[in-house]
């Protein structure tokens, strides 16, 4: 195992770090096993071992005067005095490497952070959302906010809910600041929970002794809308740069990116050299189009869908070589949709091949999803649950100012009554409501066109859309 004893060795660590290493803290060896978070050259977080205990360690590389460590220690003490559950701090201060400071926490005996609750049924998830809100409300009542308020900064244990990041705890006295802070919490929730925000906020106002009125509610939802927009824009940018979650690469005429935690060595071989991989592994053509060929490829024990965007002719190349590739569009949109809790097949990565410095053939990679096309699902019967779920999907698009651009019934997949969005090439995220309305009206008109020969199905959708408030 590598033994590190220089500051420069730690600053050289990047996102590819996958081998454990050790260094000394207070004369005892600290083993860093798994990278959890990294801000290159500044700080990093590892799980590991110290003094025979499982720990999580924050390593600070630029905190020369120890101000960041001291601030977080003070915040932890402040939270503990006010009966918040925080991870036990085993040590905070200098390491045995010059200019390197650490905070070492006892690792909590659970891996269920709050982000995983959205995989549960809505009723169970909402119960836990309400429990997290109580923690946020408790902070506000004591005059604090968590400036970097993310759902995954809370950890559920048998003992209760732990606050994981004390670094950005700040004392405030403004009602407007706490309003924006609770709006930030709501902006983290999947879009399907919007219908519950009113009840959650009512609960929040009752406990915090705020007078709930239309003006306050309107201000809250304006904050949620603005913060959700900022969050989406930041996440889309993140999908195209190196981070703990995303990897990017560029070599000669190839460039692309992928999700680190989802992609193993075999998948990476597919992403970087798709044609070679598909020749050597079981591959089925799902769609053989002129401009787009869709493959289903077996990778290990699972199936991956590869969308290859072709160059049809030199004229086609000339028209598209300066545009953003369709693979990049799919990658951007898929990550955006899933951030907001809108179902689409899980994006794994994308690849672009340049021709003489200009855009050429490109590939988009996603996890294969089973299911029926929406068109086929309504051949023999009207499924009211699916009808309502489709209406909820379009309502989500309406709230986010998104348009699909090609709302054919073959571009939606039904699996266990849930709806997944396919064919993301034309999905557009609008800033201005006026422009979005025109595009969304076309979406609704195109969707209705799917059912012109089946008036019972069309009527069912019209009723559901009207009841949900979906309108152009």
C-alpha positions as CSV (number, residue, x, y, z in Angstrom):
1,X,0.0,0.0,0.0
2,X,1.3,3.4,-1.0
3,X,2.6,5.5,1.9
4,X,2.2,9.3,1.3
5,X,4.3,11.8,3.3
6,X,4.3,14.8,1.0
7,X,1.8,17.6,0.4
8,X,2.4,17.4,-3.3
9,X,1.5,13.7,-3.4
10,X,-2.0,14.5,-2.0
11,X,-2.5,17.5,-4.3
12,X,-1.8,15.2,-7.3
13,X,-4.7,12.9,-6.4
14,X,-7.5,13.0,-9.0
15,X,-10.8,11.4,-9.7
16,X,-9.2,8.2,-11.0
17,X,-7.8,7.4,-7.5
18,X,-8.9,3.8,-6.8
19,X,-6.0,2.4,-4.8
20,X,-5.9,2.7,-1.0
21,X,-3.1,4.7,0.5
22,X,-1.9,5.7,4.0
23,X,-0.5,8.7,5.7
24,X,0.2,9.6,9.4
25,X,-2.1,11.6,11.7
26,X,-0.9,12.1,15.3
27,X,1.6,9.3,14.9
28,X,-1.1,6.8,13.8
29,X,-1.6,5.5,10.3
30,X,-4.7,6.7,8.5
31,X,-5.9,4.4,5.7
32,X,-7.8,6.1,2.9
33,X,-9.8,3.5,1.0
34,X,-12.6,4.9,-1.1
35,X,-12.8,8.4,-2.6
36,X,-16.2,10.0,-1.7
37,X,-15.6,13.6,-2.8
38,X,-12.9,15.7,-4.4
39,X,-12.2,19.3,-5.1
40,X,-8.8,18.9,-6.9
41,X,-5.9,20.5,-5.1
42,X,-8.1,21.8,-2.3
43,X,-9.9,19.1,-0.3
44,X,-11.1,15.6,-0.5
45,X,-13.2,13.1,1.5
46,X,-12.4,9.4,1.9
47,X,-13.8,6.5,3.9
48,X,-11.1,4.5,5.6
49,X,-9.6,3.4,8.9
50,X,-7.8,5.1,11.8
51,X,-6.9,3.6,15.2
52,X,-8.8,0.4,14.2
53,X,-12.0,2.3,13.6
54,X,-14.0,2.8,10.4
55,X,-13.8,6.5,9.7
56,X,-14.7,9.2,7.2
57,X,-11.9,11.8,6.7
58,X,-12.0,15.3,5.3
59,X,-8.5,16.3,4.0
60,X,-7.8,20.0,3.6
61,X,-4.8,20.9,1.4
62,X,-5.1,24.7,1.4
63,X,-6.2,25.5,4.9
64,X,-2.9,27.0,6.0
65,X,-4.2,28.8,9.1
66,X,-6.7,26.0,10.0
67,X,-9.7,28.4,9.6
68,X,-11.9,25.9,7.7
69,X,-11.2,23.1,10.2
70,X,-11.8,25.4,13.1
71,X,-15.1,26.7,11.6
72,X,-16.4,23.2,11.0
73,X,-15.4,22.1,14.5
74,X,-17.2,25.1,16.0
75,X,-20.3,24.4,13.9
76,X,-20.3,20.8,15.0
77,X,-20.1,21.8,18.6
78,X,-22.9,24.4,18.1
79,X,-25.2,21.7,16.5
80,X,-24.4,19.2,19.3
81,X,-25.3,21.8,22.0
82,X,-28.7,22.2,20.3
83,X,-29.3,18.5,20.3
84,X,-28.8,17.8,16.6
85,X,-27.3,14.5,15.6
86,X,-23.9,14.9,14.0
87,X,-21.2,12.3,13.2
88,X,-18.7,11.8,16.1
89,X,-15.6,13.9,15.6
90,X,-12.5,11.8,16.5
91,X,-9.9,14.3,15.6
92,X,-9.7,17.7,13.9
93,X,-6.4,19.5,13.3
94,X,-2.9,19.1,11.8
95,X,-1.8,15.8,10.2
96,X,1.8,14.7,10.2
97,X,2.2,16.1,6.7
98,X,3.1,19.7,6.5
99,X,0.3,22.0,5.4
100,X,-2.3,19.2,5.5
101,X,-5.2,19.3,8.0
102,X,-7.9,16.8,8.6
103,X,-11.2,16.2,10.2
104,X,-11.7,12.5,11.1
105,X,-15.3,11.3,11.9
106,X,-16.5,8.0,13.1
107,X,-18.3,6.3,10.2
108,X,-22.0,5.9,10.8
109,X,-23.3,2.3,10.5
110,X,-25.6,2.9,7.6
111,X,-25.3,3.8,3.9
112,X,-28.9,5.0,3.4
113,X,-28.6,8.7,2.7
114,X,-31.8,10.7,2.1
115,X,-31.3,10.7,-1.7
116,X,-32.2,7.0,-1.8
117,X,-35.7,7.7,-0.4
118,X,-36.9,8.8,-3.9
119,X,-36.6,5.2,-5.0
120,X,-39.3,4.2,-2.6
121,X,-43.1,4.5,-3.0
122,X,-44.3,8.1,-2.9
123,X,-46.1,7.7,0.4
124,X,-43.0,6.3,2.2
125,X,-40.8,8.8,0.6
126,X,-43.0,11.7,1.6
127,X,-42.9,10.6,5.2
128,X,-39.1,10.8,5.1
129,X,-39.2,14.2,3.3
130,X,-41.4,15.5,6.1
131,X,-38.9,14.1,8.7
132,X,-36.0,15.9,6.9
133,X,-38.1,19.1,6.8
134,X,-38.4,18.9,10.6
135,X,-34.6,19.0,10.8
136,X,-34.4,22.1,8.5
137,X,-37.1,23.7,10.5
138,X,-35.2,23.0,13.8
139,X,-32.2,24.8,12.3
140,X,-34.3,27.8,11.4
141,X,-35.9,28.0,14.8
142,X,-32.4,28.2,16.4
143,X,-31.5,30.9,13.9
144,X,-29.3,28.8,11.5
145,X,-29.5,27.8,7.9
146,X,-27.5,25.2,6.0
147,X,-26.3,27.3,3.0
148,X,-25.4,24.2,0.9
149,X,-28.7,22.5,1.7
150,X,-28.8,19.2,-0.2
151,X,-31.1,16.3,0.5
152,X,-28.0,13.9,0.6
153,X,-26.6,15.9,3.5
154,X,-29.0,13.9,5.8
155,X,-28.5,10.3,6.8
156,X,-31.2,8.1,8.2
157,X,-30.1,5.8,11.1
158,X,-31.8,3.8,13.8
159,X,-30.9,6.6,16.2
160,X,-32.4,9.3,14.0
161,X,-31.5,11.7,11.2
162,X,-27.9,12.9,11.1
163,X,-26.7,16.2,9.6
164,X,-23.6,15.3,7.6
165,X,-22.1,18.7,6.6
166,X,-21.6,21.3,9.2
167,X,-19.2,23.4,7.1
168,X,-21.8,25.7,5.7
169,X,-24.0,26.2,8.8
170,X,-24.6,30.0,9.1
171,X,-26.4,32.1,11.7
172,X,-29.2,34.3,10.2
173,X,-32.0,36.4,11.5
174,X,-34.0,37.2,8.3
175,X,-37.3,35.6,7.6
176,X,-36.7,36.0,3.8
177,X,-33.4,34.1,4.0
178,X,-35.1,31.2,5.8
179,X,-37.9,31.3,3.2
180,X,-35.3,31.0,0.4
181,X,-33.6,28.2,2.4
182,X,-36.8,26.1,2.7
183,X,-37.4,26.8,-1.0
184,X,-33.9,25.4,-1.7
185,X,-34.9,22.2,0.1
186,X,-38.2,21.9,-2.0
187,X,-36.2,22.6,-5.2
188,X,-34.2,19.3,-4.4
189,X,-37.4,17.2,-4.5
190,X,-38.4,15.3,-7.7
191,X,-41.0,17.3,-9.7
192,X,-43.7,14.7,-8.8
193,X,-43.7,16.0,-5.2
194,X,-44.8,19.5,-6.3
195,X,-48.3,18.7,-5.4
196,X,-47.1,18.0,-1.8
197,X,-45.1,21.2,-1.3
198,X,-48.2,23.2,-0.3
199,X,-48.9,20.8,2.5
200,X,-45.3,20.6,3.5
201,X,-45.0,24.4,3.6
202,X,-48.3,24.6,5.6
203,X,-46.8,22.3,8.1
204,X,-43.6,24.4,8.1
205,X,-45.5,27.6,8.7
206,X,-47.6,26.2,11.5
207,X,-44.5,25.0,13.5
208,X,-42.5,28.2,12.8
209,X,-45.4,30.4,13.6
210,X,-45.5,32.1,10.2
211,X,-48.8,33.5,8.9
212,X,-49.5,31.5,5.7
213,X,-51.1,33.6,3.0
214,X,-51.2,33.8,-0.7
215,X,-48.4,36.3,-1.0
216,X,-46.0,34.2,1.1
217,X,-46.9,31.1,-0.9
218,X,-46.4,32.9,-4.2
219,X,-42.9,34.1,-3.0
220,X,-42.0,30.6,-2.0
221,X,-42.9,29.1,-5.4
222,X,-41.0,31.9,-7.2
223,X,-38.0,31.0,-5.1
224,X,-38.5,27.2,-5.9
225,X,-38.8,28.0,-9.6
226,X,-35.6,30.1,-9.7
227,X,-33.6,27.7,-7.5
228,X,-34.7,24.7,-9.5
229,X,-33.6,26.4,-12.7
230,X,-30.2,27.3,-11.2
231,X,-29.8,23.7,-10.0
232,X,-30.6,22.3,-13.4
233,X,-28.3,24.6,-15.3
234,X,-25.4,23.8,-12.9
235,X,-26.0,20.1,-13.1
236,X,-26.0,20.1,-16.9
237,X,-22.7,22.0,-16.9
238,X,-21.3,19.5,-14.4
239,X,-22.2,16.6,-16.8
240,X,-19.6,17.9,-19.2
241,X,-16.7,18.3,-16.8
242,X,-14.6,16.1,-14.5
243,X,-16.1,15.6,-11.1
244,X,-16.7,12.8,-8.5
245,X,-19.8,11.9,-10.5
246,X,-18.8,12.4,-14.1
247,X,-15.7,11.6,-16.2
248,X,-14.8,13.2,-19.5
249,X,-12.1,12.3,-22.0
250,X,-10.6,13.8,-25.2
251,X,-8.0,12.1,-27.3
252,X,-7.2,12.8,-31.0
253,X,-10.5,12.9,-32.8
254,X,-12.5,11.3,-29.9
255,X,-14.3,13.0,-27.0
256,X,-17.0,12.1,-24.6
257,X,-18.0,11.4,-21.1
258,X,-19.7,8.9,-18.7
259,X,-20.9,8.4,-15.2
260,X,-18.1,7.0,-13.0
261,X,-20.2,4.9,-10.6
262,X,-22.4,3.3,-13.3
263,X,-19.7,2.4,-15.8
264,X,-17.4,-0.6,-15.3
265,X,-14.4,-1.7,-17.4
266,X,-16.5,-3.5,-20.0
267,X,-18.9,-0.6,-20.4
268,X,-16.0,1.7,-20.8
269,X,-14.6,-0.5,-23.5
270,X,-18.0,-0.1,-25.3
271,X,-18.1,3.6,-24.8
272,X,-14.6,4.3,-26.1
273,X,-14.6,1.8,-29.0
274,X,-18.2,0.9,-29.7
275,X,-17.8,-0.6,-33.2
276,X,-15.1,-2.9,-32.1
277,X,-17.0,-3.9,-29.0
278,X,-20.3,-4.6,-30.9
279,X,-18.4,-6.8,-33.4
280,X,-17.1,-9.0,-30.6
281,X,-20.2,-9.2,-28.3
282,X,-23.9,-10.2,-28.8
283,X,-25.6,-7.2,-30.5
284,X,-29.1,-6.8,-31.8
285,X,-30.2,-4.0,-34.1
286,X,-33.4,-2.5,-32.7
287,X,-33.8,0.2,-35.3
288,X,-32.0,0.6,-38.6
289,X,-32.5,4.2,-39.7
290,X,-30.6,6.3,-42.1
291,X,-29.6,9.0,-39.6
292,X,-29.8,6.9,-36.4
293,X,-29.1,3.2,-35.8
294,X,-30.2,1.7,-32.4
295,X,-28.4,-1.3,-31.0
296,X,-29.0,-3.5,-28.0
297,X,-25.6,-4.8,-26.7
298,X,-24.9,-7.4,-24.1
299,X,-22.3,-6.1,-21.6
300,X,-21.5,-8.7,-18.9
301,X,-24.9,-9.7,-17.5
302,X,-26.9,-6.7,-18.6
303,X,-28.0,-5.0,-21.8
304,X,-27.0,-1.5,-23.0
305,X,-28.7,0.5,-25.7
306,X,-26.4,2.3,-28.1
307,X,-27.8,5.0,-30.4
308,X,-25.4,5.7,-33.2
309,X,-26.1,8.9,-35.1
310,X,-24.9,8.4,-38.7
311,X,-23.6,10.7,-41.4
312,X,-26.0,10.0,-44.2
313,X,-24.2,11.9,-47.0
314,X,-21.7,14.8,-47.5
315,X,-24.7,17.2,-47.7
316,X,-26.0,15.9,-44.4
317,X,-22.5,16.2,-42.9
318,X,-22.2,19.8,-44.2
319,X,-25.6,20.7,-42.6
320,X,-24.8,19.2,-39.2
321,X,-21.0,19.4,-38.6
322,X,-21.1,22.7,-36.8
323,X,-24.1,21.8,-34.6
324,X,-24.1,20.2,-31.2
325,X,-24.1,16.4,-31.7
326,X,-27.4,14.5,-31.2
327,X,-25.5,12.3,-28.7
328,X,-24.5,15.3,-26.6
329,X,-28.1,16.5,-26.7
330,X,-29.4,13.1,-25.5
331,X,-26.7,13.1,-22.7
332,X,-27.6,16.6,-21.6
333,X,-31.4,16.1,-21.6
334,X,-31.3,12.6,-20.0
335,X,-29.3,13.9,-17.0
336,X,-31.5,16.9,-16.7
337,X,-34.7,14.9,-16.7
338,X,-33.5,12.4,-14.2
339,X,-32.3,15.2,-11.9
340,X,-35.9,16.4,-11.7
341,X,-37.3,12.9,-11.3
342,X,-38.7,12.5,-14.8
343,X,-38.2,8.9,-15.9
344,X,-36.0,8.2,-18.9
345,X,-33.6,5.3,-19.5
346,X,-30.5,5.7,-17.3
347,X,-27.8,7.7,-19.2
348,X,-24.3,6.0,-19.1
349,X,-22.2,8.1,-21.5
350,X,-21.7,9.5,-24.9
351,X,-18.9,9.6,-27.6
352,X,-18.2,12.0,-30.5
353,X,-15.9,11.4,-33.4
354,X,-14.6,14.4,-35.3
355,X,-13.9,14.6,-39.0
356,X,-11.2,17.1,-39.8
357,X,-12.0,19.0,-36.6
358,X,-15.7,19.2,-37.2
359,X,-18.5,17.1,-35.8
360,X,-19.0,13.6,-37.3
361,X,-20.6,10.3,-36.1
362,X,-21.7,10.3,-32.5
363,X,-23.0,7.7,-30.0
364,X,-25.2,7.8,-26.9
365,X,-25.2,5.0,-24.4
366,X,-28.1,4.2,-21.9
367,X,-29.3,1.3,-19.8
368,X,-31.8,-1.0,-21.5
369,X,-35.4,-0.7,-20.2
370,X,-38.0,-3.4,-20.7
371,X,-41.6,-2.4,-21.3
372,X,-44.3,-1.7,-23.9
373,X,-44.5,1.2,-26.2
374,X,-47.3,3.5,-25.1
375,X,-49.0,3.0,-28.5
376,X,-49.1,-0.8,-28.0
377,X,-50.3,-0.5,-24.4
378,X,-53.7,0.8,-25.4
379,X,-54.5,-1.7,-28.2
380,X,-57.1,-3.6,-26.2
381,X,-58.0,-1.6,-23.1
382,X,-57.8,1.8,-21.4
383,X,-55.5,1.7,-18.5
384,X,-56.6,4.6,-16.2
385,X,-53.4,4.4,-14.1
386,X,-51.2,4.8,-17.2
387,X,-53.4,7.6,-18.5
388,X,-53.0,9.5,-15.3
389,X,-49.2,8.9,-15.2
390,X,-48.9,10.2,-18.7
391,X,-50.9,13.3,-17.7
392,X,-48.5,13.7,-14.7
393,X,-45.5,13.4,-17.1
394,X,-46.8,16.2,-19.3
395,X,-47.6,18.3,-16.2
396,X,-43.9,17.9,-15.2
397,X,-42.9,19.2,-18.6
398,X,-45.3,22.1,-18.1
399,X,-43.8,23.0,-14.7
400,X,-40.2,22.8,-16.0
401,X,-41.0,24.6,-19.3
402,X,-39.8,21.6,-21.3
403,X,-41.1,20.5,-24.7
404,X,-40.5,17.0,-26.1
405,X,-40.6,18.0,-29.8
406,X,-41.8,14.7,-31.1
407,X,-44.6,13.4,-28.9
408,X,-45.4,10.2,-30.8
409,X,-46.8,7.3,-28.8
410,X,-43.8,5.3,-29.8
411,X,-41.6,7.7,-27.9
412,X,-43.0,6.7,-24.5
413,X,-42.4,3.4,-22.7
414,X,-44.7,1.8,-20.2
415,X,-43.2,-0.5,-17.5
416,X,-45.0,-1.4,-14.3
417,X,-47.5,1.4,-15.1
418,X,-44.7,4.0,-15.0
419,X,-43.9,6.2,-18.1
420,X,-40.4,6.6,-19.4
421,X,-39.5,9.2,-22.1
422,X,-37.6,8.0,-25.2
423,X,-36.1,9.8,-28.2
424,X,-34.7,13.0,-26.5
425,X,-33.2,14.5,-29.7
426,X,-35.7,17.3,-29.9
427,X,-36.3,18.0,-26.2
428,X,-35.9,21.7,-25.4
429,X,-35.7,23.5,-22.1
430,X,-37.1,27.0,-22.4
431,X,-36.3,30.1,-20.4
432,X,-39.1,32.2,-21.7
433,X,-42.7,31.0,-21.1
434,X,-44.0,32.6,-24.3
435,X,-41.7,30.5,-26.5
436,X,-42.3,27.4,-24.5
437,X,-46.1,27.7,-24.9
438,X,-45.9,27.5,-28.7
439,X,-43.7,24.4,-28.5
440,X,-45.8,22.7,-25.8
441,X,-49.0,23.3,-27.8
442,X,-47.4,21.4,-30.7
443,X,-46.5,18.6,-28.3
444,X,-50.1,18.3,-27.1
445,X,-51.5,18.4,-30.6
446,X,-49.0,15.8,-31.8
447,X,-49.8,13.6,-28.8
448,X,-53.6,13.8,-29.5
449,X,-52.9,12.8,-33.1
450,X,-51.8,9.4,-31.8
451,X,-55.3,8.6,-30.8
452,X,-57.5,10.1,-33.5
453,X,-58.7,6.6,-34.5
454,X,-59.4,5.6,-30.9
455,X,-61.8,8.2,-29.5
456,X,-62.3,6.4,-26.2
457,X,-58.5,6.6,-25.5
458,X,-58.4,10.2,-26.8
459,X,-61.2,11.2,-24.5
460,X,-59.5,9.5,-21.5
461,X,-56.4,11.5,-22.1
462,X,-58.3,14.8,-22.6
463,X,-60.1,14.3,-19.3
464,X,-56.9,13.4,-17.4
465,X,-55.0,16.3,-18.9
466,X,-57.8,18.7,-18.0
467,X,-58.1,17.4,-14.4
468,X,-54.3,17.6,-13.9
469,X,-54.2,21.2,-15.3
470,X,-52.1,20.4,-18.4
471,X,-52.8,23.1,-20.9
472,X,-51.1,24.8,-23.8
